Amino acid sequence: MPSVLQVPQWDVQRLPHAEGKSFLITGGNAGIGYFVAEQLAGTGATVVLGSRDRARAEDAIASIRSRVPGAKVKHVPLDLADLASLRTSVEAIGLDRLDAIVHNAGVALDHPPRRETADGHELMFATNHLGHFALTHHLAPLLTATPGSRIVTTGSFAAKSERLDLDDLQSTHDYQPKRAYSRSKLAQMLFALELDRRLRAAASTTLSVLVHPGGALDSLTPSRPPVHVRTTGQRLSRLPLGLVVQGKDAAAWPAVRAVLDPGVRGGHMLSPRAFGLRGTPRIEPLWNHLADTTTAARLWTASCELTGTDPTFTH
């Protein structure tokens, strides 16, 4: 058996080169997605920011270029809540292959009332899950054209204690925003694992990998003006929390590793090392309810019906 010393350790500060590769990050203009984009840009890859807001995307691009000289980064308009627009967004990427998509964008509402998209879907479930499900369908040709491509889906610690209600996926009854958000993230996580099972069954080389970023606070996140500005007072007031959670720059590490690490396999879940809340990324055992293949398969069928898409990967 190989010794532990022979297993290469992942170093978040020394990422492998990725010149010639291309990565798309949804919601790459702010929050954790911004730092995923910044870190991947440092590898020499082409990084595409999927964002509804062109001005904010341009701010993010300027910030990345100021820290990564020669960064190859661009914006593509992307509104996950508008299912009919996604095919056009994928065409606008202007690439003939894609090495990875990071499903990162998300909406989290704190207060009622319940909101719907133009398609009539509950906003958080539509944006966080259905939009990414349909986007995967439209990206399938680009990902299939790239041997070993990866689909990285961002879950949440909030989903650990939640369960799906398959009879009310859109929270039409007893709408509670925090619960609806947690269930939308659980749907994403079940989708990622069901997608990997389908990829394996199709003998595809594309991998579906699951990540969750742990606990991330703005006050522990380094400034990237004008994308994010942290005052000294904010930093000092929240320093004790740094023992438990982390900034969004560190919360990006699981997704970056999921994109780049050759040792990552389909169906893996990566999370922060310390209690799933902070620290360097590790491969974590799946939570028990994520192994529920029956629920995942039923969710897949419902998602196909709600989006009019069915992500399939055939060579």
N, C-alpha and C positions, 0 to 999 in steps of 0.2 A: 504493500500500500504506500502511496506517496505521502511524505511527511507534510505537516502543516506548512513548513518553511518553503516547500516547493509550489505552494498555491499562491499565485500572484495576488497581492492585496490591491484593492481599488483605492486610488488616491484622488480625492476630489479636487486637489490642487494641481494635479499633473494628468490632464486628460489626453487621451490618444489623439493623434492627428486624424482629421476627417476631410482633407481636401478632396474635392470632386464629388462629395456627397451633398445631398439636399434634404433639409428638414423643414416641416411645417409645424408651427405651434399655434393652436387656436388660443385667442386671448393673450397673444404674446406681447402686447403693448403695455401691460401693467401687472402688478402683483407678482406672484410666483412665476407666471408665464414669461414676464419680462426677464427674470433672472435665468430661466431655462434658455431663452433666446440669447442672452448675453454670453452665457457660459458655452453654449454650442457654437456661437460665432467665433469664439476664441480658438476653436479647433481647425479653422480654415474652411469649414463647410459653408454652403449657401443656406441661409436661414430665412424663411418666409414667415412673416407675422400675419396671421389671420385676425382681422379686427373690423368691427363695424365703423369705428371712428378714425378717419384718415388723419386728422390733426394729431390725435394722441399717438397713432402709429408712427407718424413722422417724428414726433418728440422722442419716442423710444428708439427709433433708428439713429437719430442724432446722438443720443446718449450712448448707445452701443458703439457707434463709430468713434466717439471721443475716448472710449476706454479700450477699444480693440482696433488699432490702426489697420486699415485695409479690409475691415469686416465686409463680407458679402451678405447684405441683409436687405430685404425689400418687403413691401406690404401688399397684401391682396385683400380686397373687401370681402368680409365674411359675416353674415348674420345667421347664426344657428337657429334663431327663432322663426326664420322665414324659409321653410323647406323648399319652396319653388325656386329660390335664388341660388341654391347650393351648387347645382350643375354649372351655372355661369361662373361662380367663384372658382371652382376647380379648373375650368377652362382658362381663367385669368391667371392662374399660377404660371403658365407659360413654360412648363417643364415636361419632358417626355419620360421622366422617371422620378421616383420619390423614395428616399431611403428610410424615412420615418415620419409619422404623423404623431404629434403629442396632443391628445385630447385634453386640453387644460381649461378652456374657457368655462365659466360657470356664473350662474345668477343665484344669489342668496337673498331672499326677502325676509325681513324680520317681523313684519306686521301685516295683518289683513288690510284690505280685502284680497280675495283670490283674484289673480289676474290671468288673462288668456292671451295667446298669440292671435294673429289674424287667421290662422288655421283652426282656431278654436281649442287649442291645447293649453293646459295649465302651464304657466310660463316657466317655472323651474324644471319641471319634468321635460318640457319641450326643448328648452335650451340645453340643459345639462345632459340629457339622455337622447331624446329623439333626434335632435340636430346632429349629434355626433354619430349616431347610428346611420342616419341618411348620408352624412358626409363620408363615412367609411365606404358606403356603397359606391358613391361617385368617384372616390379615390382608388378603388380596387384596380383599375387598369394600370395606373401609375405605380402602385405598390407591387403588383404582379410582375411588372416589367423590371423590377429590381430584386435580384436574388438576395434573400436574407433580410428583406425590409421588415420594419417593425411598426406596430400600432400600439402606442403607449397610452393607456387610459388612466386618468387621475381620479381616484376614489377619495374617500374621506374617513377619518376616524369616527365621524358622526354616524356613519353607516353601521358601525360595529354592533350597536345595540338595537338596530331597527330591523323590521321585517316588511316585505312588500305585501300590499293588499292587491292581489291580482284582479279582484272584482272592482277595484276603485283606484286604478293606477294614476288617475288624474286628480285625485283628492277633491272630488265633487261633493263628498259628504264629510262633514266635520273637518273642514279645512283648518289645519294648524301649520303655519309657515315653517317653523323649524323642523317639524316632522316631515312635511312635504319635501323640504330640501334634503334631509337625511335619506329619504326613500329615493329621491332622484339620483343621489350618489350611489346608493346600493344598486339601483338599476344599472348604472354605468359599470359597476364592478362585476355584476353578474353577466352583463353583456360581454365584457372583456374576456371572461373565462369561457363563456359559451362560444365566442368567436374563435378562441384558440382551439377548442375541441373540433370545430368545423374546419379550421385550417389544417389540422393534423389529419382529419378524415379525408380531406381533399389532396393530401400529400403536398401541400403548399410549403414553400420555404419561408413565407412570411410568418412572423411571430406576433402574437398578441400578448402584451405584458401589462401588468397592473401595478400601479404605484399609489401610495398615499403620502402626503407631505408632512404629516404630523401636525404639531402646533406651530403656527407662524403668526407673528405680530408685526405690525408696521413699526412699532416703537423699537424693535430690535433689528430692524432692517436698515442697512446702510443707505445713505442718501444717493439718489440718482436724479438730480433736478433736470427738467421739471417733472419727470415721471413720478418721483417720490422724494419728498423733502422731510427729513427728520431733524427736529430741533435738539439741541443739547439737553434741554429740560426733559423732553420725552425719553431720550436715551437713558439719562440718569435715573429717572423715576421708575423705569421698568427693568433695570439691570437685575434685580433679584429673580425676576421671572425667567431670565436666561438660564437658570439652573433647571428649568422644567421644559420650556419651549425655546423657540429660536426665531431668527429673522427669515424673511422670505427668500433671501439669497441661499441660505442653507436648506430651506424647504424645497428648493429646486433640485437638490442633489439626487433624490431617487429617480426623477424623470430623466435627468441627464445620464445617469448610469444605465437606466433601462434602454436608452437610445444607443449608447456607445460600447458598453461592456460586452465583449465577445463571449463571456461566460454566462450571460443571461439567457434563459430558455423561455419558450412560450409557456404561458400559464404561471410563471413566477410572479410573486408580489414583492415589491421592494418598498421599504419604509425606513424611517430613521431608527437608528440602533437602540437608543435608550427609551424603552417602554413605548416605542412607536411614536414618540413625541418630539425627540430632538436627536441630533448627532448624525454621524456618517451613515450612508445608506447600506442596508443589508437585505438579503433575501429572507423574507419572513414566512413562516408557515401560514397557510390560508386559514382564515377564521372559519369555524365550523359551518355557519350558514351560507358561506360562499360556495360550499361543495354541493349545494342543493341543485342538482342538474335538472330536476323536473320543473322547478320554478324558473330556472334560467331559460329552459326551452319554451315554456309558455310565454315568458316575457318576450322572447325573440319573435314568436308568432304574432303577438299583439303589436310589437314594434313594426313589423312588416306591414301589418294592416293599417296602422296609424300613419305611417310615412309613405306608403306606396313604394317602398324600396326593400331589397333583400340582399345584403352584402354577401357576395359569393366570389371566391378566388379560384379561378381555374386557369391553367397554363395552355 
